[in-house]
Amino acid sequence: MRTKLLNISIIFVLVLMIAIPSMNNIQRALADTSDLKVTGTILHLREGPGLSYPIITTLDEGDSLTSISREGDWIQVKAGDYEGWVASWLTASINDKQTVDKTLISQVDRLNIRTEPDISSAVLGQLSIGSQAKLIEKNGEWAKIDWNGLVGWVSTDYVTINDLPEKKVTAEADEPKVEVSTKKINKDTTFTVLVDSLNVRQNHDLNAKKIGTASNGQTFKVLAQEHNWVKIQYNDNKAGWVYSFYGTFSNKEKTTSKSASSSSELESVTIIYNGTNLRTDSTTTADVVARVDAGETYPIVGAKNDFYEIQVDDKTAFVANWVVTTTSSSKATTAIKKDKSEPRKKGTLNGLTIVVDAGHGGNDHGTTGQRGTNEKEVTLKTASLLASKLSAAGANVVMTRESDEYVALRKRVSIAHQYEADAFISIHYDATDDSSINGFTSYYMNSNQQGLAEAINKGLSHKIDLKNRGTQQGNYLVLRENRQQAALIELGYLSNGSEERVITNAKFREQATLGIYQGILNYFNGDQ
C-alpha cells in the first residue's frame, strides 16, 4: 500500500512539474497579445465608452493592454483580470517607436502645444497654420515636438509629418555650417519682423545655436530661403536664420504674371498638406501637373482667382491659396470693388454680403470645455442663429460651413474674397490655462477692421452679462490675410466651468447673436 501511495505521489509531482511550465508558457502567450500601453500618468478603466461610466480600476503609465474593439475615441481592452473601456488618447501602440530626422507642419491655426499627451494637460503655446517644428517622438495619436526651443505635445490629427531635407556639412570660418538648397532671392528683398522678439539662429534648425534676437519693426536684407526659414544679414559681419512666419517680405521690384492679376511683390508659398495638387490653370478641374508634399516652398510669380501661380523648376503651375501659407502678408490678388446698387435703406442690411464663419469643424474640434463642450459644435449653433438674423434684415449671408466639416482657414478667407464680402464675422469660444479667466473679446488685425470689431463689441456689451474684455488686435489668419472688413469674436471662456454653463445655453446664444447683429447694423448705419 505504501509503495502504491509513493508511486502516486511521484506521478503527481511529475505532472505538476510538467504543468507549471506549460501554464507559464500559456500566460506568456496571452501576454504577447498585448498591443497597447498606457501613456497617461494614470488611466481609468471604465465600464463603458465614456467619462460618465463607473471606474472599474486605475491603470498606471506603461501598463500593457489588449484591445478588443473600438467605439469613437474609446477602446475596449483587457488589462490583466479586468475588461473595460479606456480613452484612446491616453494609450499608444506598443510597436510605436521614437521618430528622428522628421519635421512636423501644422495644418490648422492655433494648434495647442501641451505639457503631456493628454487633452486635459496644460497648454504651453500654439502653432499657426504652416508652422514647422522638429519631431522628437510619436506616441500613438500624439507627437512630441521642439518648436523654437519649446518642447511639448500636439495631436497628430492636425499635422503633416515629413522627413527633414538632407543636410550636407561644410567647413566655413572654423565653424560647421549647413549647406542648403535655397531659393533664388532678389537682391532687393527685405524681411521685416512682426513680433516683439524673434530668435536669430546660426542655421535653419530649431536646435541651432541662438546668435541673437530681432525686434518688432526691424528690417533685414534677405540672403536666402529654405522652407519656412529665411537667412538674413543680421549685422555688418554676421548672417543668421529666422522663422519666416513671424515677419513679412518686401521688394522694390515687381514681377509680371501672364494672368489677369498681373503684378505682385516677390514672395513664396509653402505647402501645408502632403499630396497637394499643382495644376495647369487656376481651377480645381484643371489638369494636375505634379503632387507635392508639405514643407515644399515655391516663388510666387502671379495670382489668378483663388490660386497662386508659382515657379516650379523651369515652368509655372497653379496652387490653391487655401492649401498654402505665404511669406508675406500682402496678397498678389487685387480686390475688385463691387458696383453698389441703389443706396441701402438705413436700419436694414439690404444689398450687403456678410460671411459668417463658424470656427473649427470636422477633425478640428477647437477647445473642449471643463464640462465636455466641443467648441466646434457651439460655434456652428451660434453662427447659424446669427445668419438667420442677418438674412431677416436683408443681408446676403454666406456661411463658411453649415455642418460638421473641416474647412481650411485660407479657404474661409478666400470665400470672403470671392463674394467681395462687406463683412466677415468669425465666431469662436475661448480657453486658457487659468480657469478663473472669463469674458468676451472682439478682435481685429488690419486698420480697416477695427471699426467693425468695436461696433460688435459695443453691441454685445448691451446684450450679454459677461465681462467685457474689450476690442483687441489679434494676429489670426482669418483676419490677417483678409482684405475685407473682418472681426473675430470670442464669446466667453469654455475653460471657466461656471461661464461654460452660461455660454452654452440657447438663451445666451440668442442674446449674443442679437448683440452681434445690432453691432453690425449700427456699424453700417454709422451709429457706432
Order of alpha helices (4+ residues) and beta strands (2+ residues): alpha-beta-beta-beta-beta-beta-beta-beta-beta-beta-beta-beta-beta-beta-beta-beta-beta-beta-beta-beta-beta-beta-beta-beta-beta-beta-beta-beta-beta-beta-beta-beta-beta-beta-alpha-beta-alpha-beta-beta-alpha-beta-alpha-beta-alpha-alpha
